[in-house]
Amino acid sequence: MRQGFDNDKYIEMQAARIRERIDRFGGKLYLEFGGKLFDDHHAARVLPGFEPDVKFRMLSSLVDDVEIVIAVNANHIEKAKTRGDLGITYDEDVLRLIDVFRSRGFHVGSVVLTQYAGQPAAEAYRRRLAQLDVTCYLHYPIAGYPHDIERIVSDEGYGRNDYIETSRPLVVVTAPGPGSGKLATCLSQLYHEHRRGVKAGYAKYETFPVWNLPLNHPVNIAYEAATVDLDDANIIDPFQLEAHGETTVNYNRDVEAFPVLKAMMERIMGQSPYQSPTDMGVNMVGYAISDDKACREAANLEIVRRYFTAAVQFKRTGEGEEQVERLRSIMKKAGVDEDLSPARAAALRREQETGAPAGAMVLPDGRVVTGKTGALLGAASALLMNALKAVTGVDDDLLVIDDKAIEPICRLKTEHLNSVNRRLHSDETLIALSITSSTDETAARVIAGLERLRGCDAFFSVIISAADEALYRKLGINVSCEPKYERVSLYHK
């Protein structure tokens, strides 16, 4: 794949910027970490070459100075809020995050339950953390937040919150998702630190929008597409323009909240160290773009993928029509349409020619391969096999998996597992291929090509199954579907 991002340059520049900000505040910095600290697949899609864990690697260069605090909203625990990408609740994700951080050598100091008001599920979770020997602090709702600054920055506001004991110069405050209270946690800590005579500061690390790219750069427009459910919008930071005469990009919620945030910092620290939302940030991702054209092209593809994801969700649930329409407007602003990827035209054409659901994939060298639903394999399985044969130079007409290996699996599904669909999903196909590879050199050669499909774009003429979509996601293949079902029925599993 064409690369557009320099990871090594990013790690070096980003670590240096954070060290600089720590020194600016006298040796202690609370860093609000927005977005995903690792597994940042959105960034990897719009900045080709960006490694999903590069932010983790960057922090690893500072590991001896880093302490992690994880914030989770008690109301989210009470409502069993779930991460859509992982399918797990926020409280479970906190435990997952702790395990991941610790496995990489990071010190996880504590968990803070924000907006805690004795919610039964949150209280049970607090006890569970205690049993797991995880230090837990409580932060409470503050009447009049965020506008009653007199109350907020007082003993009745931040003063009621537990003071989080920290021991390292860089305290990274992260969370399982938005609305967890990261900013409030940082400001509460600043209040307590300054009352104790400890010099400390605050900064924000948010990858998108990229402040030093133009407002209508596709990478920034792709961020609007990614956050369409939050109704975010990229805007020029008027405070940065007024204070420094510099045109930079931020998003509306940060700009709207800045006057209140600035007043809070003035109350806590005597004067605000920042004159704009852009001032608060430390993000250096824009400086590590090595091929702007490659990133523009990748971001445009992501905008279209977001549209099809929303359209499919609307088809499945009947909800989200406004998001679909907004994404149409976002595509228009970016100057792209539904046919941007050649995979769509190829998939729809193959379906029209064969009368069966079909898929198409754009390979790293630009070739487009297709696959259709057959007697034994679904469209996702057929496409995967054809793509693997293409990237490994195996003849497309060669049957790499013998029908005799597939038939027993089909019978197992229908005769014993009560499935109405005897065709193999893509994960089942890979298992059959893997078994065949133990005795067949060609099968072994084909399965070795899986890594070469990472980053490829696939499009299907119908909505594929959740199992197929999950398998493609694990392989790093980007999937879009036409918002229609294979069968005309009311219930689709």
N, C-alpha and C positions, 0 to 999 in steps of 0.2 A: 504494500500500500504506500501511496505517496505520503511522505512525512511532512508535517508542518509545524512541529513543536520540538524544542530542544530541552529535554528533561534535565540534563546536567547543568545547563546554564540557569534553569529555573531554580533548582535546588540551591545553587551557590548564591544567587541574587536574593532569593526569598529568605534564606537563613540569615544572610547579612542584614537585611532590612529589619528582621525581628530583633536581632541582637542590638541594632542601632536604637530601636524603640525601647528596649529594656533599659539601655544606658541613659536614654533621655529622661526616664522617670526615676533615676536613682537606684536602679537595680531590682525592681519588682514590677512585673507587668501581668495584668489579667487580660488574656487574649480570647475574645469571643470568636469561636470557630464556627462560622456559618457553612451550610452545605455539608457534603460528605467528606470526612477526613480520609477515608479509604473507600475502595469500590466506587470511585467517582466515574461511572461509565458515561454520564452525560458529557463531562469534560473530555473524555477519551474520544467520544464521537465527533464533537465539534472542533477539537484540536487534535487532528490525527498525529499520532506519535506520543501524545500525553498518556503516560502510564497511570492506570486507575489508582495505584497506591503511591504515586510520586509525592503527594503531600505527607504521607506517612514517612517516606524515606527522608524527606526534608527535615521533618521533626526529629528523625533518628540522629541527624547530625548535631542535634541539640539535646539529646536524650538525658544527659546528666543534669541538665538545668530545668527539665520539664516535669511538671506535675499535672495530672489529669483530674479534673472535676467534672462529673457528669450530672447534668440537670435534667429532671423529669417532672412534668406537671402532675400534681396529685389528681387533678380532674381528669387528665388523660388516662391515668391508672384506673380511676373509678369507672370510666366509660369504656375501658378495654380498647383504647385507640390502637389501631393496627398500622404497621408500615406496609404500604401497598406493594413495594418491591420485594419484600421478604415474606410477607404474610404472617408476621409475628407481632405480638402486642409490644407496646413501648416498654413496659416493665421487663419483659423477657429480653428485649433488645439491649437494655442497660446491662444485663448480665452478660450477654454476648459481647458487647463492647468491652467490658472489663476483661473478659478472657482474651480478646484479641489484643488489647493494649498490653496486657501483662506478658502475653506470648512474644511480643516484640521488644520486651525489655523496658517498657514504660512504667513509671510509678503512678498508679491510680490512687489518689489520696482519699477520695470520698465521693458519695452520691448526695445530692441535695434535692429534697422534695419541695418543689415550689408550689405556691398557692395552696399550702397545706391547711386544711380546716377540719381535720379529724375524719376525713372520708374513710368509711370502713375498709374499702379495698386498699387505699393508700396506707392505712394503719397496719393492715395485715402485711403489706409489702415491707413496711419499715421493720416489722418484727422479723420478717424473712431475711432481710439484709443483715440484721444483727446476728441471726443464727449462722449466716455465711461469713461472719467476721468482716463485713464491709461497713465502714464508718458512714453513718447517715446523718445529715443535718436537715433542719426544717426551716423553710421560709414561708411566711404567712401572707395572706391577702392584705392589701393596704387600701383603706377607703380613700376614694378620690384619685386613685392611680390612673393615668400618669400626670394629671394636671395640677393636683394639690401638692405643690412642691414643698410648701411649709410642713405639711404633715409627713410626706414621704421621707424627706431628709431630716428626720427627728427621731427621738426615742420611741415615738408611737409608730413610726414607719420602719425604715431599715434597722432602727435600733432594736426592734422586737425580734428580728431574724437571728438565728444562730450565727455566730462567727465561725467561719470555716477555717480550721487550722491548716495552714500550708507551710511548706518548708523550703520551696525552691523558687528561683527568680522568675521563671516563666510558668504561669498557671493557665493551662489551656482549658477553657470552659466549653464543653461540647454537649450534645444531646442526641436522643434518638430521632428527633424530628422538629419541625417548626412549632413555635408557640410553647416551648418548654421552659422559657424563662432565663435564657442564657444572659441577656443584657442585664436584666434585673439582678441576677446573681453577681455579675461583675460590679455593678454600681453599689450593691449592698456591701460587698467586700471592700470597695474603696472607702465607703463611709466608716466601716469599722477600723480599717487600717489607719486612716487619718486621725481617728479618735485616739488611736494607740501611738500616734507619732511615727508611724511607719510610712516612708515614702513609697508610693505605688501609683501606677497608671493603668489606663485602659486603652485597648486598641481592638480593631475588628478585622478579621480575616475572612473575606467573602470573595469567592472566585469570580462570581458573575453578579451583575454585568461587569465587563472589563472596563475599568474607569478610563483608561487611556486609549481605547478604541473609539471610533466615531459612533454616534448614537444609533445610526442605521446600519452599522456593520452587521453582517449576517450572524456573527457569533453572539452579539448582543440581542439581536432579534430572536435568535434561537432560545435565549434565556426567557424572553417573554412567552414564547411558545411552551417552554417547559413548566412555567409557573402560571399558566392560564387559569388554573383552578383557584389561584390566590388573587386573581385580578391585579397582578403587578403590572407596572409599566415603567419602562426606562425613560428617564428624563435628564436633561442637563441640570447639573447641580448649581443652583443659583447662588448658593452661599460661597462656593469655590470661585465662581466667576466674579462675585463682588469683592471677596477678600483678597484674591490673588490674580485676578484677571485671566484665569485659566479655564478653558472649556473642558469639562470632564463629565463622565456619565455616571449616574447613580440610579437607584430606583425609588419610586414615589414614596414608599412607606418610610424609608430612611430619611428622605428629604422632609417629609411632613413631620416626622418625629424629632428632627434635629433641634429646633428651638427649645423644646422641653428638655431634651437630653443635655443641651448646653447649659441650661439654667440649673439642672441638677448638679452637673460637674462644677459649676461656679459655686454653688452652695456647699458642696463637699470639699473642694480643693482651694477655694478662694477665687480662682479664676479658671476659665476653661482653657485647656491646652489646645483645643481644636476650634477652628473657625468654620468648618464645613464637614458634612458627612464624608467627603473624599479625604479630608485630613485624617480622619480616624482610621482609615484603612491601611493595610500593609501589603496588599496584594500586588505581586510582581509578574503575574502570569502573562500579561500583555507584552512584556519585554522579552519573553522567551519564544514568541512566535517567529519561526524561521522561514515560513513560506505562507505569506498572507493569502495567496490565491487558493492554496490547498485547503486552508482553514475556511475560507469563504464557501468553497464548494461543499465541504463536509457539513458546515452549519446549515446551508440551504437544504441539504438532504435531511438533516435532523428536523428542520421545521416541517417538512412534508410528512415525515414519519410521525411527528406529534399530531398532525392533523388526522392521519388514518387511525392512530391509537384512540383519539377522542371519538371519531366517527364509529369505530367498532364498539367502544364503551356505550355510546348512545344507543346503538342497535341492540346491545345486550340488555341494557337496563331501562331504556326509555328516559334516562336522565342525562343532562349535560348538553342539551341542544345549544345553549348560549355559548358554551365553550367551543363547540364545533364552528359556530358562526364567527366567533372571535378569531379562531385559528384560520378561517378563510381570509379574514381581513389581514392577519399577520402574514400569510403567504403572499397576499397581494402587495403588501408593503415591501416584502423581500423580493418581489418580482419573480416568483416561482408558482408552479401549479402542481396538480396531482400527478402529472406525467413526467416529473423531473427525472426520476430513476427509470432507465430503460427496462428494468425488471417488470414494471407494471404492464407496459404494452406487451411484453413477451408472454407474461402469464395469462393475460386476458385473451391474447391471440391463440395460445395453445388450448385454452378452454374452449374457445369457439370452434377450433379445428377438430377437437376430439370429443366434445360434449361431456367432458369430465372435469372436475376441479383440478386446477393446475397451479404450479408455482414456478418462479424463475429466480435466478440468482446471478448477480454481477460478480465475476471472479476478479482476483487481484490484477490480472492482465487485461481486463476490460471485456473479456468474452462473457456472453450471457448464455447460461444453460437453463434448461427447463425440465420439469418432471410433472407427471399427472397421476391421478388416482387410478390404480389398477385393481386386479383381483386380489392381490396379496399385500400390496403396499399402498398406503395413503399418499397424498400429494407431497406432504412434508418429507416422508421417508424416501420416495422416489427422487425428489429433488436433491436431497442430501447425498444419496448414492451417486447420482449423475454428476454432482459437483465434485465429489471426492474422486471419481474416476477421471474427471477432466483435469484436476490440478495435479494428479499423480501420473497422467499419461497412459491410463488404461483405456482400452477400446470401449466405447460406450455400449456396444452390442454384447459385450462379454458379461455373462451372469456370474458375478463375483460370489454371491450367496446362492447356493443351490436351493431350488424349491423344496427339496426334501428336508432342508434345515428350517425352512419357514413354516411349512405345513403343520408340524407338531405344535408350534407356538400358536398358530391360528386356531387349532382344535382346542388347545388348553383354554384360550380366551372364551370361546363360545360354549364348549361342552362342560367346562368346570368352573369358570369364573363368571358365567352368565352375561357375557358381553354380547351386544347385538352387532358389534363391528368386529369382524374377524381379521380385518386388515391390520398390519403392524404399524404402530406409532413409531416415530423416529428413534426413541430410546430403545424400544424393543428391536428395531432393525440393527442398531449399533451393537446390541448384545449378540444377535445372531452373527453379525459380521466379525465380532471379536472372537466368538467360539470358532468360526470358520478359519480365522487367521492362525490358529494354533497348528493347523495342518496344511494351510494353503498360503504360499508365498505372495500370490497376487492380492489376496484379502489382507494380508499383513501390510503390504505396500499401500493399499487403499486406506486403511484405517490410520496409517501414519500421516495421512494428509489432513487430518482434522485441524491441526493448528494453522494450516494455510488458509482456512476459511474464516479465521477470526477477522472481524471488521467488514466482512462482505455484506452486501444488501440483498435481502430476499423479499419477494412479494408474492402473495397468494391471491387467487381469484375468489376465494371464499374465506370465511373465518375459520382458522384451524383450531385444533383442540388445545386445551390448556397444557396438556402433557407435551405436545409438539412445540408449543411456544416456549415452554420452560427449558426444553432440551436445546433449542436454538440459542436461547439466551445464555445458557451455560457455555455453549461453544463460542460465544462472542459474535454470533451472527445477528445482524439487525433485521427485524421482521416487521413487515407491514401487511395488512390484509384488506381486501375490498370489503366494505361493511355489508356483507350479505352472507346468509347461511347456505350450506350445501343443500339442505332439505327444507321444504316448506312445512313447518310445524310450529307449535307453540312452545314446546319444551326442548331445550338444547342443553345437553350435558357436556 
